[in-house]
Amino acid sequence: MADPVPEAADAMRAARPLLGEGALSVRRFDTGLAFFVFEVASAAGRVVVRMGRPGQRTTLSQGVALAAQLRPLGVPLPRLLVDGTDSPLPFVILERLEGSDLGDHVAGFSPAQKRHVAEAVVAAQRAVAYLGTGSRYGYAPSAGAAPHATWPALIAASLARSRTRLEANGFFDPACATRMELLARQLHPRLAAIPATPFLHDTTTKNVIVTPEGRFSGIVDVDDLCFGDPRYAIALTRTALLAHGLPADYAAIWLDLSGHEDDALMHFYTALFVLDFMSEHGMAFNGNARPSDKAQRARLETLFARTLRPLA
């Protein structure tokens, strides 16, 4: 039997003891790919309710534990107000940070505002790196739980997933995956030398909360870390900016502030994420549909060709 799906009424019930019995309003954020995330508001204030299916209880609990580990390091996460991970529909209630996702505002930011946000993200990434290099790679709440023995194994898993989706969805030629697989083999010695550094992998155009005036508020939706090359997150951010027609200089500022190189691996990671975007084009995640759009398909094809040029 399928797990029940959290709905707006469930979020309101969860928040009522905190916000009181007065009139409540609720809206679902449309960017969640794993959990069901709602903003619940009343005269008493606004909170964020992150809910999961019963089968996601462990993941949500691990995220609570990870956040408790990261906050003392200085990672700017919202305060945990209620831990409801033992409820029939597991949930947490979090402080509502002021503002919204970086992608909503970055096009109107000045270079100084972009630098301000990038400095805050770099500081958070450096704080996470203090956890120390691990011996395994990939996405996990702790170093010991990381799924891959090498960084190239994570790359191979990403390419395999993209190929499967490309073949299933039929919007793009799976030969694009073949091209990336060949590049991965050529770059294997450099990929294999990457240490398993912990980093926040989803501080992109989403999950970095800023105000319209350019003030950085914090980082949300940290359920696990990635262990590997921290440039992976910058490449994903650059890809997201380019794919949505937003100025990519923010990613360049982040890369410069972090002290990392914009080398062949960085170009490879960017192309890898463009391929990932191509592979998930038109798919629905967690009820949040992404309808196929001809113009966006053309943009992704052009972007993929452009990101491959420095690797030719």
QUISULVEN-V493815 format. One record per backbone hydrogen bond with DSSP energy under -0.5 kcal/mol. NH is the residue of the N-H (numbers start at 1). CO is the residue of the C=O. If there is no record, write none. Layout:
BEGIN
<<NH,CO> <NH,CO>>
END
This chain:
BEGIN
<<10,7> <11,7> <12,8> <13,9> <14,10> <15,11> <16,12> <17,13> <18,15> <19,15> <20,16> <25,41> <27,39> <29,37> <32,29> <36,51> <37,35> <38,49> <39,27> <40,38> <40,47> <41,25> <42,45> <45,42> <47,40> <48,94> <49,38> <50,48> <50,92> <51,36> <51,49> <52,90> <56,53> <57,54> <60,56> <61,57> <62,58> <63,59> <64,60> <65,61> <66,62> <67,63> <68,64> <69,65> <70,66> <71,67> <72,68> <73,70> <74,71> <75,70> <77,75> <78,219> <81,79> <81,93> <82,93> <84,82> <84,91> <87,84> <90,88> <91,84> <92,50> <93,82> <94,48> <95,79> <96,46> <97,95> <100,210> <102,208> <103,205> <104,101> <105,102> <106,102> <108,105> <109,106> <114,110> <115,111> <116,112> <117,113> <118,114> <119,115> <120,116> <121,117> <122,118> <123,119> <124,120> <125,121> <126,122> <127,123> <128,124> <129,125> <130,126> <130,127> <131,128> <132,129> <134,196> <137,148> <138,227> <140,225> <145,142> <146,143> <148,137> <154,150> <155,151> <156,152> <157,153> <158,154> <159,155> <160,156> <161,157> <162,158> <163,159> <164,160> <165,161> <166,162> <167,163> <168,164> <169,165> <170,166> <176,173> <177,174> <178,174> <179,175> <180,176> <181,177> <182,178> <183,179> <184,180> <185,181> <186,182> <187,183> <188,185> <190,187> <191,187> <192,188> <193,189> <194,191> <196,134> <197,195> <197,228> <199,226> <201,199> <203,200> <204,202> <204,206> <209,207> <209,218> <210,100> <211,215> <214,211> <217,209> <218,209> <219,76> <220,207> <223,221> <225,140> <226,199> <227,138> <228,197> <228,226> <230,228> <232,229> <233,230> <234,230> <235,231> <236,232> <237,233> <238,234> <239,235> <240,236> <241,237> <242,238> <243,239> <244,240> <245,242> <246,241> <250,247> <251,248> <252,248> <253,249> <254,250> <255,251> <256,252> <257,253> <258,254> <259,255> <259,256> <260,255> <263,261> <267,263> <268,264> <269,265> <270,266> <271,267> <272,268> <273,269> <274,270> <275,271> <276,272> <277,273> <278,274> <279,275> <280,276> <281,278> <283,280> <285,288> <286,284> <288,285> <289,287> <290,283> <297,293> <298,294> <299,295> <300,296> <301,297> <302,298> <303,299> <304,300> <305,301> <306,302> <307,303> <308,304> <309,305> <309,306> <310,306> <311,308> <312,309>>
END
